[in-house]
Amino acid sequence: MALIAALLLAYSGMLGLCLGLERHYKQVWHRPPSRAGRHTLRVVGWLMLVASFAVSVQVWGWAMGPVGWFGLISMAALTLALLLPYVQRSQKKPL
């Protein structure tokens, strides 16, 4: 159960970092983000990644925790990279 929590935290962190970039924010929401909003998304993204690291180390220990954490981040980033273009297409306005 803790591994699922670590994966969800990693995905949330990567999503926060992704939406903290103006280009990706515009792709999803079709408007530019505010400066404070971008900063908040980035900070929350990093906090989620730190929380994911803490859970990974708690589950696997210091020997394998960081290795497992990098694997979770890779899976989360791949999932996000595959879903972001889908979100963009599904929210297009009809003609």
N, CA, C and O atoms as a CHARMM CRD file, in Angstrom:
* protein
*
  380
    1    1 MET  N      0.82200  -1.19000   0.00000 PROA 1      0.00000
    2    1 MET  CA     0.00000   0.00000   0.00000 PROA 1      0.00000
    3    1 MET  C      0.86800   1.25600   0.00000 PROA 1      0.00000
    4    1 MET  O      0.53600   2.25700  -0.63600 PROA 1      0.00000
    5    2 ALA  N      1.96900   1.18700   0.71500 PROA 2      0.00000
    6    2 ALA  CA     2.85500   2.34700   0.77400 PROA 2      0.00000
    7    2 ALA  C      3.51500   2.61000  -0.57200 PROA 2      0.00000
    8    2 ALA  O      3.80500   3.75900  -0.90600 PROA 2      0.00000
    9    3 LEU  N      3.75500   1.55200  -1.35100 PROA 3      0.00000
   10    3 LEU  CA     4.34900   1.74000  -2.67400 PROA 3      0.00000
   11    3 LEU  C      3.40100   2.46300  -3.61100 PROA 3      0.00000
   12    3 LEU  O      3.82900   3.28200  -4.42500 PROA 3      0.00000
   13    4 ILE  N      2.10700   2.16300  -3.50000 PROA 4      0.00000
   14    4 ILE  CA     1.12100   2.88300  -4.30500 PROA 4      0.00000
   15    4 ILE  C      1.09700   4.34700  -3.90500 PROA 4      0.00000
   16    4 ILE  O      0.98800   5.22500  -4.76000 PROA 4      0.00000
   17    5 ALA  N      1.20000   4.61200  -2.61000 PROA 5      0.00000
   18    5 ALA  CA     1.25500   5.99400  -2.13900 PROA 5      0.00000
   19    5 ALA  C      2.50100   6.69900  -2.67300 PROA 5      0.00000
   20    5 ALA  O      2.42900   7.85700  -3.08300 PROA 5      0.00000
   21    6 ALA  N      3.63600   6.01100  -2.67100 PROA 6      0.00000
   22    6 ALA  CA     4.86400   6.60500  -3.19600 PROA 6      0.00000
   23    6 ALA  C      4.74500   6.89600  -4.68400 PROA 6      0.00000
   24    6 ALA  O      5.22100   7.92700  -5.16000 PROA 6      0.00000
   25    7 LEU  N      4.10700   5.98200  -5.42300 PROA 7      0.00000
   26    7 LEU  CA     3.91300   6.19800  -6.85700 PROA 7      0.00000
   27    7 LEU  C      2.97000   7.36600  -7.11600 PROA 7      0.00000
   28    7 LEU  O      3.23200   8.18400  -7.99800 PROA 7      0.00000
   29    8 LEU  N      1.89600   7.45500  -6.37400 PROA 8      0.00000
   30    8 LEU  CA     0.96400   8.56700  -6.54100 PROA 8      0.00000
   31    8 LEU  C      1.59900   9.90000  -6.16100 PROA 8      0.00000
   32    8 LEU  O      1.34000  10.91900  -6.80100 PROA 8      0.00000
   33    9 LEU  N      2.42600   9.89600  -5.12400 PROA 9      0.00000
   34    9 LEU  CA     3.13700  11.11400  -4.75200 PROA 9      0.00000
   35    9 LEU  C      4.14000  11.51600  -5.83500 PROA 9      0.00000
   36    9 LEU  O      4.29600  12.70000  -6.13500 PROA 9      0.00000
   37   10 ALA  N      4.81900  10.52400  -6.41900 PROA 10     0.00000
   38   10 ALA  CA     5.76200  10.81300  -7.49900 PROA 10     0.00000
   39   10 ALA  C      5.02800  11.37400  -8.71400 PROA 10     0.00000
   40   10 ALA  O      5.49300  12.32800  -9.33800 PROA 10     0.00000
   41   11 TYR  N      3.88400  10.78200  -9.04700 PROA 11     0.00000
   42   11 TYR  CA     3.09700  11.28100 -10.17700 PROA 11     0.00000
   43   11 TYR  C      2.60400  12.70100  -9.90700 PROA 11     0.00000
   44   11 TYR  O      2.65300  13.55600 -10.79100 PROA 11     0.00000
   45   12 SER  N      2.13200  12.95100  -8.69100 PROA 12     0.00000
   46   12 SER  CA     1.66800  14.29600  -8.33600 PROA 12     0.00000
   47   12 SER  C      2.79900  15.30400  -8.41000 PROA 12     0.00000
   48   12 SER  O      2.61000  16.43100  -8.86900 PROA 12     0.00000
   49   13 GLY  N      3.96500  14.89800  -7.95900 PROA 13     0.00000
   50   13 GLY  CA     5.12300  15.79000  -8.03000 PROA 13     0.00000
   51   13 GLY  C      5.52500  16.10400  -9.45800 PROA 13     0.00000
   52   13 GLY  O      5.80100  17.25700  -9.79000 PROA 13     0.00000
   53   14 MET  N      5.55900  15.08400 -10.30800 PROA 14     0.00000
   54   14 MET  CA     5.90000  15.31500 -11.71200 PROA 14     0.00000
   55   14 MET  C      4.82800  16.15600 -12.39700 PROA 14     0.00000
   56   14 MET  O      5.14800  16.99400 -13.24000 PROA 14     0.00000
   57   15 LEU  N      3.57200  15.94500 -12.05000 PROA 15     0.00000
   58   15 LEU  CA     2.49100  16.74100 -12.61000 PROA 15     0.00000
   59   15 LEU  C      2.61400  18.20300 -12.18200 PROA 15     0.00000
   60   15 LEU  O      2.41600  19.10800 -12.99300 PROA 15     0.00000
   61   16 GLY  N      2.94000  18.43000 -10.91600 PROA 16     0.00000
   62   16 GLY  CA     3.13900  19.80100 -10.44200 PROA 16     0.00000
   63   16 GLY  C      4.28500  20.49200 -11.14900 PROA 16     0.00000
   64   16 GLY  O      4.17500  21.65900 -11.52400 PROA 16     0.00000
   65   17 LEU  N      5.39000  19.77800 -11.33500 PROA 17     0.00000
   66   17 LEU  CA     6.52300  20.36700 -12.04900 PROA 17     0.00000
   67   17 LEU  C      6.19200  20.62200 -13.51400 PROA 17     0.00000
   68   17 LEU  O      6.61300  21.62600 -14.08800 PROA 17     0.00000
   69   18 CYS  N      5.43900  19.71300 -14.10900 PROA 18     0.00000
   70   18 CYS  CA     5.04800  19.86100 -15.51000 PROA 18     0.00000
   71   18 CYS  C      4.12200  21.06400 -15.68200 PROA 18     0.00000
   72   18 CYS  O      4.33600  21.88800 -16.57100 PROA 18     0.00000
   73   19 LEU  N      3.10400  21.16800 -14.84500 PROA 19     0.00000
   74   19 LEU  CA     2.17700  22.29200 -14.95600 PROA 19     0.00000
   75   19 LEU  C      2.78600  23.59900 -14.48100 PROA 19     0.00000
   76   19 LEU  O      2.23500  24.67000 -14.73900 PROA 19     0.00000
   77   20 GLY  N      3.91200  23.52600 -13.79200 PROA 20     0.00000
   78   20 GLY  CA     4.63400  24.73600 -13.39900 PROA 20     0.00000
   79   20 GLY  C      5.32300  25.41700 -14.57100 PROA 20     0.00000
   80   20 GLY  O      5.79300  26.54800 -14.45100 PROA 20     0.00000
   81   21 LEU  N      5.38200  24.72500 -15.70800 PROA 21     0.00000
   82   21 LEU  CA     5.93000  25.31300 -16.92500 PROA 21     0.00000
   83   21 LEU  C      4.79300  25.93800 -17.72400 PROA 21     0.00000
   84   21 LEU  O      3.72100  25.34800 -17.86300 PROA 21     0.00000
   85   22 GLU  N      5.03100  27.11700 -18.23900 PROA 22     0.00000
   86   22 GLU  CA     3.98000  27.85900 -18.92800 PROA 22     0.00000
   87   22 GLU  C      3.43300  27.10200 -20.13600 PROA 22     0.00000
   88   22 GLU  O      2.22500  27.09500 -20.37400 PROA 22     0.00000
   89   23 ARG  N      4.31000  26.47300 -20.88800 PROA 23     0.00000
   90   23 ARG  CA     3.89000  25.76200 -22.10200 PROA 23     0.00000
   91   23 ARG  C      2.89500  24.65700 -21.78500 PROA 23     0.00000
   92   23 ARG  O      1.85600  24.55600 -22.43800 PROA 23     0.00000
   93   24 HSD  N      3.19600  23.83100 -20.79700 PROA 24     0.00000
   94   24 HSD  CA     2.32700  22.71200 -20.46900 PROA 24     0.00000
   95   24 HSD  C      1.04500  23.17600 -19.78300 PROA 24     0.00000
   96   24 HSD  O     -0.01300  22.57300 -19.96100 PROA 24     0.00000
   97   25 TYR  N      1.14300  24.23600 -19.00900 PROA 25     0.00000
   98   25 TYR  CA    -0.05200  24.79100 -18.36900 PROA 25     0.00000
   99   25 TYR  C     -1.03300  25.27000 -19.43800 PROA 25     0.00000
  100   25 TYR  O     -2.23700  25.03500 -19.33400 PROA 25     0.00000
  101   26 LYS  N     -0.51300  25.93900 -20.46400 PROA 26     0.00000
  102   26 LYS  CA    -1.37200  26.40400 -21.55500 PROA 26     0.00000
  103   26 LYS  C     -1.97400  25.24300 -22.33100 PROA 26     0.00000
  104   26 LYS  O     -3.11400  25.33700 -22.78400 PROA 26     0.00000
  105   27 GLN  N     -1.23300  24.14900 -22.49500 PROA 27     0.00000
  106   27 GLN  CA    -1.75900  22.98300 -23.19700 PROA 27     0.00000
  107   27 GLN  C     -2.97500  22.40700 -22.48700 PROA 27     0.00000
  108   27 GLN  O     -3.92500  21.96800 -23.13500 PROA 27     0.00000
  109   28 VAL  N     -2.95000  22.40800 -21.17300 PROA 28     0.00000
  110   28 VAL  CA    -4.03000  21.79000 -20.40800 PROA 28     0.00000
  111   28 VAL  C     -5.18400  22.75600 -20.17000 PROA 28     0.00000
  112   28 VAL  O     -6.34200  22.38200 -20.35500 PROA 28     0.00000
  113   29 TRP  N     -4.89500  23.98400 -19.76700 PROA 29     0.00000
  114   29 TRP  CA    -5.94100  24.91700 -19.34400 PROA 29     0.00000
  115   29 TRP  C     -6.28100  25.99300 -20.37600 PROA 29     0.00000
  116   29 TRP  O     -7.22300  26.75700 -20.16500 PROA 29     0.00000
  117   30 HSD  N     -5.55000  26.07400 -21.47300 PROA 30     0.00000
  118   30 HSD  CA    -5.81200  27.02700 -22.56500 PROA 30     0.00000
  119   30 HSD  C     -5.75300  28.48600 -22.12400 PROA 30     0.00000
  120   30 HSD  O     -6.45300  29.33200 -22.67900 PROA 30     0.00000
  121   31 ARG  N     -4.93700  28.77600 -21.14800 PROA 31     0.00000
  122   31 ARG  CA    -4.69200  30.15500 -20.71100 PROA 31     0.00000
  123   31 ARG  C     -3.33900  30.20200 -20.01300 PROA 31     0.00000
  124   31 ARG  O     -2.88400  29.19100 -19.47700 PROA 31     0.00000
  125   32 PRO  N     -2.69600  31.35400 -20.01500 PROA 32     0.00000
  126   32 PRO  CA    -1.38700  31.42900 -19.35000 PROA 32     0.00000
  127   32 PRO  C     -1.54100  31.41300 -17.82800 PROA 32     0.00000
  128   32 PRO  O     -2.50800  31.95300 -17.29100 PROA 32     0.00000
  129   33 PRO  N     -0.59500  30.79700 -17.14800 PROA 33     0.00000
  130   33 PRO  CA    -0.67100  30.76000 -15.68000 PROA 33     0.00000
  131   33 PRO  C     -0.17700  32.06800 -15.07300 PROA 33     0.00000
  132   33 PRO  O      0.59200  32.80500 -15.69100 PROA 33     0.00000
  133   34 SER  N     -0.62700  32.34000 -13.86800 PROA 34     0.00000
  134   34 SER  CA    -0.09600  33.50300 -13.15900 PROA 34     0.00000
  135   34 SER  C      1.29600  33.16100 -12.62700 PROA 34     0.00000
  136   34 SER  O      1.65400  31.99000 -12.50000 PROA 34     0.00000
  137   35 ARG  N      2.04900  34.16900 -12.32700 PROA 35     0.00000
  138   35 ARG  CA     3.40200  33.95300 -11.81100 PROA 35     0.00000
  139   35 ARG  C      3.36200  33.20600 -10.47100 PROA 35     0.00000
  140   35 ARG  O      4.15600  32.29600 -10.23100 PROA 35     0.00000
  141   36 ALA  N      2.43000  33.60500  -9.61000 PROA 36     0.00000
  142   36 ALA  CA     2.30000  32.94700  -8.30800 PROA 36     0.00000
  143   36 ALA  C      1.82300  31.50300  -8.47000 PROA 36     0.00000
  144   36 ALA  O      2.25300  30.61600  -7.73400 PROA 36     0.00000
  145   37 GLY  N      0.94000  31.27700  -9.43100 PROA 37     0.00000
  146   37 GLY  CA     0.45400  29.92500  -9.68000 PROA 37     0.00000
  147   37 GLY  C      1.56400  29.00000 -10.14800 PROA 37     0.00000
  148   37 GLY  O      1.65000  27.85800  -9.69800 PROA 37     0.00000
  149   38 ARG  N      2.42700  29.48700 -11.06000 PROA 38     0.00000
  150   38 ARG  CA     3.55500  28.67800 -11.52200 PROA 38     0.00000
  151   38 ARG  C      4.48400  28.34900 -10.36800 PROA 38     0.00000
  152   38 ARG  O      4.92700  27.21000 -10.22200 PROA 38     0.00000
  153   39 HSD  N      4.77900  29.35100  -9.54900 PROA 39     0.00000
  154   39 HSD  CA     5.67600  29.13800  -8.40500 PROA 39     0.00000
  155   39 HSD  C      5.07400  28.12600  -7.42200 PROA 39     0.00000
  156   39 HSD  O      5.77800  27.25200  -6.91600 PROA 39     0.00000
  157   40 THR  N      3.78100  28.24900  -7.15700 PROA 40     0.00000
  158   40 THR  CA     3.11500  27.33000  -6.23600 PROA 40     0.00000
  159   40 THR  C      3.13900  25.90300  -6.77200 PROA 40     0.00000
  160   40 THR  O      3.40200  24.96100  -6.02400 PROA 40     0.00000
  161   41 LEU  N      2.86700  25.74100  -8.06200 PROA 41     0.00000
  162   41 LEU  CA     2.89800  24.39900  -8.65600 PROA 41     0.00000
  163   41 LEU  C      4.28000  23.78000  -8.56500 PROA 41     0.00000
  164   41 LEU  O      4.40700  22.58800  -8.28100 PROA 41     0.00000
  165   42 ARG  N      5.30000  24.55800  -8.79700 PROA 42     0.00000
  166   42 ARG  CA     6.66900  24.03100  -8.71800 PROA 42     0.00000
  167   42 ARG  C      7.03200  23.62900  -7.29200 PROA 42     0.00000
  168   42 ARG  O      7.61300  22.56800  -7.07000 PROA 42     0.00000
  169   43 VAL  N      6.68800  24.47700  -6.33200 PROA 43     0.00000
  170   43 VAL  CA     7.00600  24.16700  -4.93000 PROA 43     0.00000
  171   43 VAL  C      6.25300  22.92200  -4.47600 PROA 43     0.00000
  172   43 VAL  O      6.83200  22.04600  -3.83400 PROA 43     0.00000
  173   44 VAL  N      4.97200  22.84000  -4.80400 PROA 44     0.00000
  174   44 VAL  CA     4.17600  21.66800  -4.42300 PROA 44     0.00000
  175   44 VAL  C      4.70900  20.41900  -5.12400 PROA 44     0.00000
  176   44 VAL  O      4.74100  19.34100  -4.53000 PROA 44     0.00000
  177   45 GLY  N      5.12600  20.55800  -6.37800 PROA 45     0.00000
  178   45 GLY  CA     5.70500  19.42000  -7.09900 PROA 45     0.00000
  179   45 GLY  C      6.94300  18.88900  -6.40900 PROA 45     0.00000
  180   45 GLY  O      7.08600  17.68000  -6.22700 PROA 45     0.00000
  181   46 TRP  N      7.84500  19.78700  -6.02100 PROA 46     0.00000
  182   46 TRP  CA     9.05300  19.34100  -5.32500 PROA 46     0.00000
  183   46 TRP  C      8.73300  18.72900  -3.96900 PROA 46     0.00000
  184   46 TRP  O      9.36900  17.75600  -3.56500 PROA 46     0.00000
  185   47 LEU  N      7.74900  19.29100  -3.25800 PROA 47     0.00000
  186   47 LEU  CA     7.36800  18.72400  -1.96200 PROA 47     0.00000
  187   47 LEU  C      6.79100  17.31500  -2.11900 PROA 47     0.00000
  188   47 LEU  O      7.05000  16.43700  -1.29500 PROA 47     0.00000
  189   48 MET  N      6.01400  17.10800  -3.17200 PROA 48     0.00000
  190   48 MET  CA     5.47000  15.77000  -3.43000 PROA 48     0.00000
  191   48 MET  C      6.58400  14.77000  -3.76300 PROA 48     0.00000
  192   48 MET  O      6.52300  13.61600  -3.34000 PROA 48     0.00000
  193   49 LEU  N      7.59100  15.20000  -4.51200 PROA 49     0.00000
  194   49 LEU  CA     8.71000  14.31400  -4.82000 PROA 49     0.00000
  195   49 LEU  C      9.51300  13.98200  -3.56400 PROA 49     0.00000
  196   49 LEU  O      9.97400  12.85100  -3.40500 PROA 49     0.00000
  197   50 VAL  N      9.68000  14.94300  -2.68500 PROA 50     0.00000
  198   50 VAL  CA    10.37900  14.68600  -1.41900 PROA 50     0.00000
  199   50 VAL  C      9.56700  13.70900  -0.56200 PROA 50     0.00000
  200   50 VAL  O     10.13000  12.81200   0.06500 PROA 50     0.00000
  201   51 ALA  N      8.25100  13.88700  -0.54000 PROA 51     0.00000
  202   51 ALA  CA     7.40300  12.96200   0.21700 PROA 51     0.00000
  203   51 ALA  C      7.47200  11.55500  -0.37900 PROA 51     0.00000
  204   51 ALA  O      7.50000  10.56800   0.35700 PROA 51     0.00000
  205   52 SER  N      7.50000  11.46600  -1.69700 PROA 52     0.00000
  206   52 SER  CA     7.63800  10.17000  -2.35200 PROA 52     0.00000
  207   52 SER  C      8.96800   9.51600  -2.00100 PROA 52     0.00000
  208   52 SER  O      9.03300   8.30800  -1.77500 PROA 52     0.00000
  209   53 PHE  N     10.02400  10.31500  -1.95700 PROA 53     0.00000
  210   53 PHE  CA    11.33900   9.79300  -1.56200 PROA 53     0.00000
  211   53 PHE  C     11.29900   9.26100  -0.13100 PROA 53     0.00000
  212   53 PHE  O     11.84600   8.19600   0.15600 PROA 53     0.00000
  213   54 ALA  N     10.65200  10.00200   0.75900 PROA 54     0.00000
  214   54 ALA  CA    10.57200   9.57800   2.15800 PROA 54     0.00000
  215   54 ALA  C      9.82100   8.25300   2.28900 PROA 54     0.00000
  216   54 ALA  O     10.23900   7.37900   3.04900 PROA 54     0.00000
  217   55 VAL  N      8.73200   8.10100   1.56500 PROA 55     0.00000
  218   55 VAL  CA     7.97300   6.85300   1.61900 PROA 55     0.00000
  219   55 VAL  C      8.79100   5.70200   1.03700 PROA 55     0.00000
  220   55 VAL  O      8.78300   4.59700   1.57900 PROA 55     0.00000
  221   56 SER  N      9.49500   5.95800  -0.06200 PROA 56     0.00000
  222   56 SER  CA    10.32200   4.91500  -0.67800 PROA 56     0.00000
  223   56 SER  C     11.42100   4.44500   0.27300 PROA 56     0.00000
  224   56 SER  O     11.67500   3.24600   0.38500 PROA 56     0.00000
  225   57 VAL  N     12.06200   5.37100   0.94900 PROA 57     0.00000
  226   57 VAL  CA    13.11800   5.01100   1.89100 PROA 57     0.00000
  227   57 VAL  C     12.52700   4.27100   3.08800 PROA 57     0.00000
  228   57 VAL  O     13.15200   3.35700   3.62600 PROA 57     0.00000
  229   58 GLN  N     11.33500   4.66100   3.50100 PROA 58     0.00000
  230   58 GLN  CA    10.69900   3.97400   4.61900 PROA 58     0.00000
  231   58 GLN  C     10.34800   2.53200   4.24900 PROA 58     0.00000
  232   58 GLN  O     10.47500   1.63200   5.07900 PROA 58     0.00000
  233   59 VAL  N      9.90900   2.30800   3.01700 PROA 59     0.00000
  234   59 VAL  CA     9.50500   0.96300   2.59700 PROA 59     0.00000
  235   59 VAL  C     10.71800   0.09100   2.30500 PROA 59     0.00000
  236   59 VAL  O     10.79400  -1.04100   2.78200 PROA 59     0.00000
  237   60 TRP  N     11.67600   0.60800   1.52100 PROA 60     0.00000
  238   60 TRP  CA    12.80000  -0.19900   1.05300 PROA 60     0.00000
  239   60 TRP  C     14.07900  -0.01400   1.86100 PROA 60     0.00000
  240   60 TRP  O     15.01500  -0.79600   1.69800 PROA 60     0.00000
  241   61 GLY  N     14.14800   0.97900   2.71200 PROA 61     0.00000
  242   61 GLY  CA    15.37000   1.25400   3.45400 PROA 61     0.00000
  243   61 GLY  C     16.31600   2.13100   2.63600 PROA 61     0.00000
  244   61 GLY  O     16.05700   2.44100   1.47400 PROA 61     0.00000
  245   62 TRP  N     17.42100   2.52200   3.27700 PROA 62     0.00000
  246   62 TRP  CA    18.36300   3.43700   2.62100 PROA 62     0.00000
  247   62 TRP  C     19.16800   2.76500   1.51600 PROA 62     0.00000
  248   62 TRP  O     19.71300   3.45500   0.65400 PROA 62     0.00000
  249   63 ALA  N     19.25500   1.46000   1.52000 PROA 63     0.00000
  250   63 ALA  CA    20.04100   0.77900   0.49500 PROA 63     0.00000
  251   63 ALA  C     19.31900   0.77300  -0.85400 PROA 63     0.00000
  252   63 ALA  O     19.92600   1.07300  -1.88200 PROA 63     0.00000
  253   64 MET  N     18.03900   0.43800  -0.85600 PROA 64     0.00000
  254   64 MET  CA    17.28500   0.32600  -2.10600 PROA 64     0.00000
  255   64 MET  C     16.25100   1.42500  -2.30000 PROA 64     0.00000
  256   64 MET  O     15.70600   1.56100  -3.39500 PROA 64     0.00000
  257   65 GLY  N     15.97000   2.20200  -1.28400 PROA 65     0.00000
  258   65 GLY  CA    14.96200   3.25700  -1.37700 PROA 65     0.00000
  259   65 GLY  C     15.21400   4.27100  -2.48100 PROA 65     0.00000
  260   65 GLY  O     14.31900   4.53400  -3.28400 PROA 65     0.00000
  261   66 PRO  N     16.41800   4.85200  -2.54300 PROA 66     0.00000
  262   66 PRO  CA    16.67300   5.81000  -3.63000 PROA 66     0.00000
  263   66 PRO  C     16.59900   5.18800  -5.02200 PROA 66     0.00000
  264   66 PRO  O     16.15200   5.83800  -5.96600 PROA 66     0.00000
  265   67 VAL  N     17.02900   3.94800  -5.15700 PROA 67     0.00000
  266   67 VAL  CA    16.95700   3.26700  -6.45500 PROA 67     0.00000
  267   67 VAL  C     15.49700   3.05500  -6.85100 PROA 67     0.00000
  268   67 VAL  O     15.10800   3.32400  -7.98800 PROA 67     0.00000
  269   68 GLY  N     14.70100   2.57300  -5.91200 PROA 68     0.00000
  270   68 GLY  CA    13.27200   2.38500  -6.17800 PROA 68     0.00000
  271   68 GLY  C     12.57200   3.69300  -6.47000 PROA 68     0.00000
  272   68 GLY  O     11.66200   3.74900  -7.29700 PROA 68     0.00000
  273   69 TRP  N     13.00100   4.75700  -5.78300 PROA 69     0.00000
  274   69 TRP  CA    12.40900   6.07700  -5.99000 PROA 69     0.00000
  275   69 TRP  C     12.66100   6.57300  -7.41000 PROA 69     0.00000
  276   69 TRP  O     11.76000   7.12400  -8.04300 PROA 69     0.00000
  277   70 PHE  N     13.87800   6.38200  -7.91300 PROA 70     0.00000
  278   70 PHE  CA    14.15700   6.77500  -9.29800 PROA 70     0.00000
  279   70 PHE  C     13.29700   5.97300 -10.28000 PROA 70     0.00000
  280   70 PHE  O     12.86000   6.50100 -11.30200 PROA 70     0.00000
  281   71 GLY  N     13.06000   4.71700  -9.97000 PROA 71     0.00000
  282   71 GLY  CA    12.17200   3.91300 -10.80500 PROA 71     0.00000
  283   71 GLY  C     10.74500   4.43400 -10.77500 PROA 71     0.00000
  284   71 GLY  O     10.08100   4.48800 -11.81100 PROA 71     0.00000
  285   72 LEU  N     10.26500   4.81800  -9.59200 PROA 72     0.00000
  286   72 LEU  CA     8.91800   5.37800  -9.48000 PROA 72     0.00000
  287   72 LEU  C      8.80100   6.69700 -10.23300 PROA 72     0.00000
  288   72 LEU  O      7.79300   6.95700 -10.89000 PROA 72     0.00000
  289   73 ILE  N      9.83300   7.52500 -10.13500 PROA 73     0.00000
  290   73 ILE  CA     9.81400   8.79600 -10.86500 PROA 73     0.00000
  291   73 ILE  C      9.79700   8.54300 -12.36500 PROA 73     0.00000
  292   73 ILE  O      9.10300   9.23900 -13.10600 PROA 73     0.00000
  293   74 SER  N     10.55300   7.55800 -12.81300 PROA 74     0.00000
  294   74 SER  CA    10.57300   7.23000 -14.23900 PROA 74     0.00000
  295   74 SER  C      9.20500   6.75700 -14.71400 PROA 74     0.00000
  296   74 SER  O      8.74200   7.17000 -15.77800 PROA 74     0.00000
  297   75 MET  N      8.55700   5.90000 -13.93900 PROA 75     0.00000
  298   75 MET  CA     7.22400   5.43000 -14.31400 PROA 75     0.00000
  299   75 MET  C      6.22200   6.57700 -14.31700 PROA 75     0.00000
  300   75 MET  O      5.38500   6.66800 -15.21500 PROA 75     0.00000
  301   76 ALA  N      6.30100   7.44800 -13.32200 PROA 76     0.00000
  302   76 ALA  CA     5.38000   8.58400 -13.25300 PROA 76     0.00000
  303   76 ALA  C      5.60300   9.54000 -14.42200 PROA 76     0.00000
  304   76 ALA  O      4.64100  10.03000 -15.01500 PROA 76     0.00000
  305   77 ALA  N      6.86000   9.80500 -14.75500 PROA 77     0.00000
  306   77 ALA  CA     7.16100  10.71900 -15.86100 PROA 77     0.00000
  307   77 ALA  C      6.71200  10.13000 -17.19400 PROA 77     0.00000
  308   77 ALA  O      6.19000  10.85600 -18.04000 PROA 77     0.00000
  309   78 LEU  N      6.90400   8.84200 -17.39200 PROA 78     0.00000
  310   78 LEU  CA     6.46300   8.20900 -18.62900 PROA 78     0.00000
  311   78 LEU  C      4.94300   8.26000 -18.75300 PROA 78     0.00000
  312   78 LEU  O      4.41000   8.56400 -19.82100 PROA 78     0.00000
  313   79 THR  N      4.25800   7.96500 -17.67000 PROA 79     0.00000
  314   79 THR  CA     2.79700   8.03000 -17.67900 PROA 79     0.00000
  315   79 THR  C      2.32100   9.44300 -17.99200 PROA 79     0.00000
  316   79 THR  O      1.40200   9.63500 -18.78800 PROA 79     0.00000
  317   80 LEU  N      2.94300  10.41400 -17.36900 PROA 80     0.00000
  318   80 LEU  CA     2.56800  11.80700 -17.60800 PROA 80     0.00000
  319   80 LEU  C      2.86900  12.22800 -19.04000 PROA 80     0.00000
  320   80 LEU  O      2.07400  12.93400 -19.66000 PROA 80     0.00000
  321   81 ALA  N      3.99500  11.80500 -19.56100 PROA 81     0.00000
  322   81 ALA  CA     4.35500  12.15900 -20.93600 PROA 81     0.00000
  323   81 ALA  C      3.39100  11.53200 -21.94000 PROA 81     0.00000
  324   81 ALA  O      3.11900  12.11900 -22.98700 PROA 81     0.00000
  325   82 LEU  N      2.87700  10.35400 -21.63000 PROA 82     0.00000
  326   82 LEU  CA     1.91600   9.71200 -22.52900 PROA 82     0.00000
  327   82 LEU  C      0.51300  10.30300 -22.39400 PROA 82     0.00000
  328   82 LEU  O     -0.24900  10.29800 -23.36000 PROA 82     0.00000
  329   83 LEU  N      0.16400  10.80600 -21.22400 PROA 83     0.00000
  330   83 LEU  CA    -1.17800  11.35100 -21.01200 PROA 83     0.00000
  331   83 LEU  C     -1.31000  12.81500 -21.41800 PROA 83     0.00000
  332   83 LEU  O     -2.40800  13.24800 -21.76700 PROA 83     0.00000
  333   84 LEU  N     -0.24800  13.57500 -21.38300 PROA 84     0.00000
  334   84 LEU  CA    -0.35600  15.00800 -21.68000 PROA 84     0.00000
  335   84 LEU  C     -0.85200  15.27900 -23.10000 PROA 84     0.00000
  336   84 LEU  O     -1.72500  16.13300 -23.25700 PROA 84     0.00000
  337   85 PRO  N     -0.36100  14.62000 -24.13000 PROA 85     0.00000
  338   85 PRO  CA    -0.92700  14.86600 -25.46600 PROA 85     0.00000
  339   85 PRO  C     -2.39100  14.44200 -25.56400 PROA 85     0.00000
  340   85 PRO  O     -3.15300  15.06800 -26.30100 PROA 85     0.00000
  341   86 TYR  N     -2.80300  13.40800 -24.85000 PROA 86     0.00000
  342   86 TYR  CA    -4.18800  12.96600 -24.86700 PROA 86     0.00000
  343   86 TYR  C     -5.09300  14.03300 -24.26700 PROA 86     0.00000
  344   86 TYR  O     -6.17700  14.29100 -24.79200 PROA 86     0.00000
  345   87 VAL  N     -4.66400  14.65500 -23.17800 PROA 87     0.00000
  346   87 VAL  CA    -5.45600  15.70500 -22.54500 PROA 87     0.00000
  347   87 VAL  C     -5.61200  16.87300 -23.51100 PROA 87     0.00000
  348   87 VAL  O     -6.68500  17.46900 -23.59900 PROA 87     0.00000
  349   88 GLN  N     -4.57100  17.19300 -24.21600 PROA 88     0.00000
  350   88 GLN  CA    -4.63100  18.31300 -25.14300 PROA 88     0.00000
  351   88 GLN  C     -5.65700  18.04400 -26.24800 PROA 88     0.00000
  352   88 GLN  O     -6.43700  18.93500 -26.58400 PROA 88     0.00000
  353   89 ARG  N     -5.67300  16.84300 -26.81400 PROA 89     0.00000
  354   89 ARG  CA    -6.60600  16.52000 -27.88500 PROA 89     0.00000
  355   89 ARG  C     -8.03400  16.41600 -27.37900 PROA 89     0.00000
  356   89 ARG  O     -8.96300  16.82500 -28.07600 PROA 89     0.00000
  357   90 SER  N     -8.22900  15.88500 -26.19600 PROA 90     0.00000
  358   90 SER  CA    -9.58400  15.66600 -25.71300 PROA 90     0.00000
  359   90 SER  C    -10.26300  16.97100 -25.31500 PROA 90     0.00000
  360   90 SER  O    -11.49000  17.00500 -25.21700 PROA 90     0.00000
  361   91 GLN  N     -9.51800  18.03900 -25.08400 PROA 91     0.00000
  362   91 GLN  CA   -10.11200  19.30300 -24.67400 PROA 91     0.00000
  363   91 GLN  C    -10.22400  20.31400 -25.80000 PROA 91     0.00000
  364   91 GLN  O    -10.56600  21.47100 -25.55300 PROA 91     0.00000
  365   92 LYS  N     -9.94400  19.90900 -27.02600 PROA 92     0.00000
  366   92 LYS  CA   -10.10200  20.83200 -28.14000 PROA 92     0.00000
  367   92 LYS  C    -11.56400  21.19500 -28.32100 PROA 92     0.00000
  368   92 LYS  O    -12.45800  20.37200 -28.12700 PROA 92     0.00000
  369   93 LYS  N    -11.78200  22.42800 -28.69000 PROA 93     0.00000
  370   93 LYS  CA   -13.14600  22.89100 -28.90300 PROA 93     0.00000
  371   93 LYS  C    -13.63400  22.41100 -30.26500 PROA 93     0.00000
  372   93 LYS  O    -12.88300  22.44900 -31.24000 PROA 93     0.00000
  373   94 PRO  N    -14.88600  21.95900 -30.34200 PROA 94     0.00000
  374   94 PRO  CA   -15.39200  21.51700 -31.65200 PROA 94     0.00000
  375   94 PRO  C    -15.57900  22.69700 -32.59800 PROA 94     0.00000
  376   94 PRO  O    -15.77200  23.83400 -32.16700 PROA 94     0.00000
  377   95 LEU  N    -15.51900  22.40700 -33.89200 PROA 95     0.00000
  378   95 LEU  CA   -15.68000  23.46100 -34.90100 PROA 95     0.00000
  379   95 LEU  C    -17.09200  23.91300 -35.04600 PROA 95     0.00000
  380   95 LEU  O    -17.37700  24.79400 -35.85800 PROA 95     0.00000
